[in-house]
Amino acid sequence: MNSRHGEFFWLLAIPGLEYTNAMNIATPIDAKSPKSDTRLGHTACPHDCPSTCALEVELSEDGRIGRVRGANDHSYTAGVICAKVARYAERLYHPERLMHPLRRSGAKGAGEWQQISWDDALDEIAEAFVKAEARDGSEAIWPYFYAGTMGWVQRDSIDRLRHAKRYSGFFSSICTNPAWTGFTVATGVLRGPDPREMGRTDCVVIWGTNAVSTQVNVMTHAIKARKERGAKIVVIDIYDNPTMKQADMALIVRPGTDAALACAVMHIAFRDGYADRDYMAKYADDPEGLEAHLKTRTPQWAADITGLSAEEIEAFARLVGATKKTFFRLGYGFTRQRNGAVAMHAAASVATVLGSWQYEGGGAFHSNSDIFRMNNAELTGRSMKNADIRMLDQSQIGRVLTGDPVALRHRGPVTAMLIQNTNPANIAPEQRLVRRGFARDELFVAVHEQFMTETAEIADIVIPATMFVEHDDIYRAGGQNHILLGPKLVEPPPTVRTNLFVIEELAKRLGVADRPGFGFTAREMVDRVLESSGLPGYDYFLEHKWFDRQPAFEEAHFLNGFAHPDGKFHFRPDWINQPAPNKPPAAIGALGPHGELPVFPDQVDVIEVADPEHPFRLATSPARNFLNSSFSETKTSRQKEGRPEVMINPVDAEANGIAHGDLVRIGNGRGDLRIHARITTEVRPGVLIAEGLWPNKAHVDGEGINVLTGADPVAPYGGAAVHDNKVWLRKDTV
């Protein structure tokens, strides 16, 4: 049948949903007392955001959720959450939510489905995997997942099945690697000052993140410092986004030129006496070599590269140089550029030259991922991992599925997949390759999802997934310092199943259910992870809601030395041999043009530099009301975002005969697409911005912005440079 994906009789008793308007900056959702017939549940936001907000959820007597708000008693969330999560009931009770297992009954992507039972769906997935293994070997099966939920149990259990069956490995390169690598080659570890110290600083530098749209809690603490201490807020980004509009000093740099700005600031610090030489003598590896290197990295040199004026660079350097308590909040924009690792290293180096780490409210922070020390070995089946099994790069799924021998590690094809928590037919780079790969008749694909995403549309079997309030899980933050419990708060629809259920049932059918880590409920697995990590158990978290893992001040600020064996901050990074989070295995080795990475912080143009054939730089920046491809299905988010558009400076628009609202065509060697023009001074000449990861089908010709993004690996340890694209632009004449 042609299914609408569910029976929604269970919706009929739901009162009209109350939606919260988009928040003002750092203003809490009004924490009204719950109605007399409701109670409060406590959980954590599961989405792919460093804030991992602590949530309070109104629960009605008939077992449904109402208002969602930030927990006031959580010291980082501080009662503030983004508007899209505040209206989560709209997503949970969406009329197009997947409700039944479906089998494809027509051609791939034709939208013809037959409703089947859960047993039939799981039997068919297992049968397809057995056939693929018998025909092509175990590496022909590629379990593919990512961050649709950040819960450890529901996200990572798929790895246990992978290792038990020796299926192809999954190199998760798409989000973090350049930024994480750049920070850790400097400090030796992925942690930093307590992020709550942003509220106790004298200057906050928000660099490479549009926090208003993507990490609103950063603004909570920054604005607290402004109100209580008169702190200055500096924002450094590539266009005049909503965070820029909150800044006391707004610096709009050309894409991929952050390292040049950092080098000029350090040049001025050495030149004008802001550099803390005593601090560097104790804590840095080669300050003399750095100073000599920076002699030619003048403000004018950086101005020519970044598009800033020399006066703007001087003013920024004076502000941070004279303000000892400066907190550099370094975002994930660094991880979207081909020179992102170098830029992150350079930005973190500024805090070291100034000695900012010594002070409360000072230093550089990107992620606290290394403070939690949680043991996921049993959860992920690490004892069963075989180093000889190939690792395939998630960013290169298009190349993998179309038979690229390098992407396949010179081994056989992928002929079967299980996909959880991600939507590669929309979010992965090189979309034309991705779509071509998924269209192969010999490829079997099962997708476990909450909505009929574009990946689900081209699958063979689609099975419906729970949402975060419908299952148990445990979360750890990256942008803050807490481990948080996400207990099951409401019953899911009776025909919807958890990620863990799917993995456990497939393990039974594939003959590995007796292997280590299988056979536990989600709550039991949470307890086992916590116990093996030396942490309090599920019941403690159920009572206390979260656990603060922030290290002592001396450790967080590296006053006992940085985490390298020599105890120093490394101005001279070892780009090849340095341990780093998510470093590719030895069988893959260093990636990208790593030989071009500099000895000291520097601008290095391994980016897609504009040229006469491609005179524009395109960035695919996040939208306020979407989170990757999540929330693009909800009515309110779509209404607030409008439609897919590309932001064009008026100078460029006039030169190309383009008016506001015109259809334009943008392209490069990977493809081209049509999109509507938004003429605005928020972008500088030569720069184009396409905000929000809209579904491909929302675009004029059914192809989305990732047609234009590349999957070539970022130096030195991989990544996806989705903001780093040279393109041409013209008015559409069709």
Sequence and secondary structure as in RCSB ss.txt:
>XXXX:A:sequence
MNSRHGEFFWLLAIPGLEYTNAMNIATPIDAKSPKSDTRLGHTACPHDCPSTCALEVELSEDGRIGRVRGANDHS
YTAGVICAKVARYAERLYHPERLMHPLRRSGAKGAGEWQQISWDDALDEIAEAFVKAEARDGSEAIWPYFYAGTM
GWVQRDSIDRLRHAKRYSGFFSSICTNPAWTGFTVATGVLRGPDPREMGRTDCVVIWGTNAVSTQVNVMTHAIKA
RKERGAKIVVIDIYDNPTMKQADMALIVRPGTDAALACAVMHIAFRDGYADRDYMAKYADDPEGLEAHLKTRTPQ
WAADITGLSAEEIEAFARLVGATKKTFFRLGYGFTRQRNGAVAMHAAASVATVLGSWQYEGGGAFHSNSDIFRMN
NAELTGRSMKNADIRMLDQSQIGRVLTGDPVALRHRGPVTAMLIQNTNPANIAPEQRLVRRGFARDELFVAVHEQ
FMTETAEIADIVIPATMFVEHDDIYRAGGQNHILLGPKLVEPPPTVRTNLFVIEELAKRLGVADRPGFGFTAREM
VDRVLESSGLPGYDYFLEHKWFDRQPAFEEAHFLNGFAHPDGKFHFRPDWINQPAPNKPPAAIGALGPHGELPVF
PDQVDVIEVADPEHPFRLATSPARNFLNSSFSETKTSRQKEGRPEVMINPVDAEANGIAHGDLVRIGNGRGDLRI
HARITTEVRPGVLIAEGLWPNKAHVDGEGINVLTGADPVAPYGGAAVHDNKVWLRKDTV
>XXXX:A:secstr
    S   GGGTT           TT         TTEEEEEEE  SS TT  EEEEEEETTS EEEEEE TTST
TTTT   HHHHTHHHHHT TTB  S EEE SSTTS  EEE  HHHHHHHHHHHHHHHHHHH GGGEEEEE SS  
 HHHHHHHHHHHHHHT  EEE  SSSHHHHHHHHHHHSSS  S GGGGGG SEEEEES  HHHH HHHHHHHHHH
HHHH  EEEEEESS  TTGGG SEEEE  TT HHHHHHHHHHHHHHHT S HHHHHHHBS HHHHHHHGGG  HH
HHHHHHS  HHHHHHHHHHHHH SSEEEEE GGGGGSTTHHHHHHHHHHHHHHHTGGGSTT EEES  GGGS   
 HHHHTGGG  TTS EEEGGGHHHHHTT TTTTTTS    EEEEES  HHHHSSSHHHHHHHHT TT EEEEEES
B  HHHHT SEEEEB  GGGS EEEE SSSSEEEEE   S   TT B HHHHHHHHHHHTT TTSTT S  HHHH
HHHHHHHTT   HHHHHHH EEE    HHHHTTTT  SSTT  B SS  TTT   TT   TTT S SSGGG  SS
S     S   BTTB EEEE    SS BTTBTTTSHHHHHHH S EEEE HHHHHHTT  TT EEEEEETTEEEEE
EEEE TTS TTEEE  S   GGGSTTS  GGGS      TTT    TT EEEEEEE   
